[in-house]
Amino acid sequence: MAISLMTNSCASRSVRAPEPQTVAVAAGVYAVPGTGGEVSRENGGRTANAAFIVGPRGVVVVDTGASYRQGVDIIAAVGRITTQPIRLAILTHPGQEVVFGAAAFQARGVPVLAHRRAAELIAARCETCLSNLRAALGEDAMAATRVIAPDRLIDSDETIDVTGRRLRLIVPPWSSVPGAIAVYDESTSTLIAGNLVSINRIPDIRDADVEAWRDTLALLASMRCPRLVPGYGPIATCEDARALARYFSALETRVGAMLNEGVSLAALRDRIDLPEFASWDQYETMHPQNANRTYLRLEWSAVK
């Protein structure tokens, strides 16, 4: 498996991405929205959302950005809201857009938590991801960035309280990627979903078990939480997770029809349009890749 990296053509000069803004989601819950789109020097790789939760005795940060610099920016964003210390940083999945800022937290004595399987993937793959990000974003943007080892590992659902505020860590079976987790703030019924949910964005299914992912989306939607911070896209509700499940169903139905008609893999791209999702971020780039992977999976299943 590999974590994908998409880059735009870039000038050689250093470009400082704008500092992230903070959005209040619920009482004591804040999002640091990403830009969406593809990784570029203009956005510094800050395409994914981060979040933090302020409790009576401190702060928990959820996802840390794609570089040491982004980690520092998130820490600064917390500091503009509260003087409470950051007690823990949680990585919801092993993607490059959320893990590399963790070095800034560890440098300040903040422990980092991840699922055991996510930690294994970080150790196995992230040196390559880091090299790719340096090439795409430049050495200045990636200064001091390194591959970290999480300080605390979990293997299943847990409830934690490190700040006087209970958080439930939800660990579904392998869905979007091995080791993905979601963070549920019980006091406000807010779900921080990591890459288990994206809103108005085509997901990357490269590392996914799509059938299990649909089951996970149904589970998250059934929670009926009024506020959901997705890995990508605007703040939504748990019910809005069903849109991603509809994409998976539409993708499989469309690809299956093409396969039954004898459409070749080479001709698939010109036949795989899904107008309902054409306005979603990354439709032109990620959707054709997802179609190819679905085609190969269905073709393999048919001959087994």
Residue pairs with C-beta under 8 A, 6 or more apart in sequence:
1 121
1 125
1 206
1 207
2 125
2 128
2 206
2 207
3 94
3 95
3 96
3 125
3 126
3 129
3 206
3 207
4 204
4 206
5 39
5 96
5 129
5 132
5 133
5 136
6 38
6 39
6 285
7 38
7 39
7 40
7 136
8 38
8 39
8 40
8 41
8 42
10 40
10 41
10 136
10 137
10 138
11 41
12 138
14 41
14 138
14 140
14 141
15 41
15 42
15 44
15 138
15 141
16 44
17 35
17 41
17 42
17 43
17 44
17 45
17 46
17 141
19 73
19 76
19 77
20 32
20 33
20 34
20 46
20 50
20 70
20 73
20 74
20 77
21 32
21 33
22 30
22 31
22 32
22 77
22 80
22 81
23 30
23 31
23 32
23 33
23 235
24 30
25 31
25 51
25 190
25 227
25 229
25 235
26 185
26 188
26 189
26 190
26 227
27 187
27 188
28 53
28 54
28 55
28 165
28 185
28 187
28 188
29 51
29 52
29 53
29 54
29 185
29 188
29 190
29 192
29 227
29 229
30 51
30 52
30 53
30 54
30 77
30 81
31 49
31 50
31 51
31 229
31 235
32 49
32 50
32 51
32 52
32 74
32 77
33 49
33 234
34 43
34 46
34 47
34 48
34 49
34 50
34 97
34 232
35 43
35 46
35 47
36 47
36 201
36 232
36 233
36 281
37 43
37 47
37 281
37 282
38 47
38 282
38 285
39 45
39 47
39 66
39 97
39 133
39 136
39 137
40 136
40 137
41 136
41 137
41 138
41 141
44 66
44 67
44 69
44 70
44 137
44 141
45 65
45 66
45 67
45 70
45 96
45 97
45 133
45 136
45 137
45 141
46 65
46 66
46 70
46 73
46 97
47 66
47 97
47 232
48 63
48 65
48 66
48 95
48 97
48 98
48 195
48 231
48 232
49 63
49 229
49 230
49 231
49 232
49 233
50 61
50 62
50 63
50 64
50 65
50 74
50 98
50 101
51 61
51 62
51 63
51 183
51 192
51 229
52 59
52 60
52 61
52 62
52 74
52 77
52 78
52 81
52 86
53 59
53 60
53 62
53 163
53 165
53 167
53 183
53 185
53 192
54 81
54 82
54 84
54 163
54 165
55 84
55 162
55 163
55 164
55 165
56 163
56 164
56 165
57 84
57 87
57 162
57 163
57 164
58 84
58 85
58 86
58 87
58 162
58 163
58 164
59 78
59 82
59 84
59 85
59 86
59 87
59 163
60 86
60 87
60 88
60 89
60 90
60 162
60 163
60 165
60 167
60 183
61 74
61 75
61 78
61 86
61 88
61 89
61 90
61 105
61 110
62 89
62 90
62 92
62 183
62 192
62 194
62 229
63 90
63 91
63 92
63 98
63 101
63 194
63 231
64 70
64 71
64 74
64 89
64 91
64 98
64 99
64 100
64 101
64 102
64 104
64 105
64 112
65 71
65 73
65 74
65 97
65 98
65 100
65 101
66 96
66 97
66 98
66 99
66 100
66 101
66 133
66 137
67 100
67 101
67 133
67 137
67 141
67 142
67 145
68 100
68 101
68 103
68 104
68 107
68 142
68 143
68 144
68 145
68 146
69 101
69 104
69 141
69 142
69 143
69 144
69 145
70 100
70 101
70 104
71 100
71 101
71 102
71 103
71 104
71 105
72 101
72 104
74 101
74 104
75 86
75 104
75 105
75 108
78 86
84 163
86 105
86 108
86 110
87 110
87 162
87 163
88 110
88 111
88 112
88 113
88 152
88 160
88 162
88 163
89 102
89 105
89 110
89 111
89 112
89 113
90 112
90 113
90 114
90 169
90 181
90 183
91 98
91 99
91 102
91 112
91 113
91 114
91 118
91 122
91 150
92 98
92 180
92 181
92 182
92 183
92 192
92 193
92 194
92 195
92 196
92 231
93 118
93 176
93 177
93 179
93 180
93 181
93 194
93 195
93 196
93 231
94 114
94 118
94 119
94 121
94 122
94 125
94 126
94 177
94 178
94 179
95 177
95 195
96 126
96 129
96 130
96 132
96 133
98 194
98 195
98 231
99 122
99 126
99 148
100 126
100 130
100 133
100 142
100 145
100 146
100 147
100 148
102 112
102 148
102 150
103 144
103 145
103 146
103 148
104 144
105 111
105 112
106 112
106 148
106 151
111 151
111 152
112 148
112 150
112 151
112 152
113 150
113 151
113 152
113 153
113 154
114 122
114 150
114 152
114 153
114 154
114 179
114 181
115 153
115 154
115 155
115 171
115 178
115 179
115 180
115 181
116 153
116 154
116 155
116 179
117 174
117 178
117 179
118 150
118 177
118 178
118 179
118 180
118 181
119 149
119 150
119 153
119 179
120 178
120 179
121 177
121 178
121 179
122 147
122 148
122 149
122 150
123 147
123 149
126 147
127 147
130 142
130 145
130 146
130 147
133 142
133 145
134 142
134 145
154 169
154 171
154 181
155 171
156 171
157 168
157 169
157 170
157 171
158 168
158 169
158 171
159 166
159 167
159 168
159 169
160 166
160 167
160 169
161 167
165 185
165 187
166 186
166 187
167 183
167 184
167 185
167 186
168 183
168 184
168 186
169 181
169 182
169 183
169 184
170 181
170 182
170 183
170 184
170 220
171 181
172 180
172 182
172 196
172 212
172 215
172 216
172 219
173 209
173 212
173 215
173 216
174 180
174 209
174 212
175 196
175 208
175 209
175 212
175 213
175 215
175 216
176 194
176 195
176 196
176 203
176 207
176 208
176 213
176 216
177 195
177 207
177 208
178 207
180 194
180 195
180 196
181 194
182 191
182 192
182 193
182 194
182 196
182 197
182 220
183 191
183 192
183 194
184 190
184 191
184 192
184 223
184 225
185 191
185 192
188 227
189 223
189 225
189 226
189 227
190 225
190 226
190 227
190 228
190 229
191 220
191 223
191 225
191 227
191 228
191 229
191 238
192 228
192 229
193 220
193 228
193 229
193 230
193 231
193 241
194 231
195 203
195 231
195 232
196 213
196 216
196 217
196 220
196 231
197 217
197 220
197 228
197 230
197 231
197 236
197 240
197 241
197 244
198 230
198 231
198 232
198 233
198 244
199 228
199 230
199 232
199 233
199 234
199 236
199 240
199 243
199 244
200 233
200 234
200 243
200 279
200 280
200 281
201 232
201 233
201 280
201 281
201 282
202 247
202 277
202 280
202 281
202 282
202 283
202 285
202 286
202 287
202 290
203 244
203 247
203 286
203 290
204 286
204 289
204 290
205 213
205 290
205 293
205 294
206 289
206 293
210 248
210 252
210 294
213 248
214 245
214 248
214 249
217 241
217 242
217 244
217 245
218 242
218 245
220 228
220 238
220 241
221 238
221 239
221 241
221 242
221 245
222 238
223 238
224 237
224 238
224 239
225 237
225 238
226 237
226 238
227 235
227 236
227 237
228 235
228 236
228 237
228 238
228 240
228 241
229 235
230 236
232 281
233 281
246 276
247 274
247 277
247 280
250 274
250 276
250 277
251 274
251 287
251 290
251 291
251 294
252 294
252 298
254 272
254 274
254 291
255 268
255 272
255 291
255 294
255 295
255 298
256 298
258 268
258 271
258 272
258 295
259 295
259 298
259 299
259 302
263 271
265 292
265 295
265 296
268 288
268 291
268 292
268 295
269 288
269 291
272 287
272 288
272 291
274 287
277 283
277 287
280 287
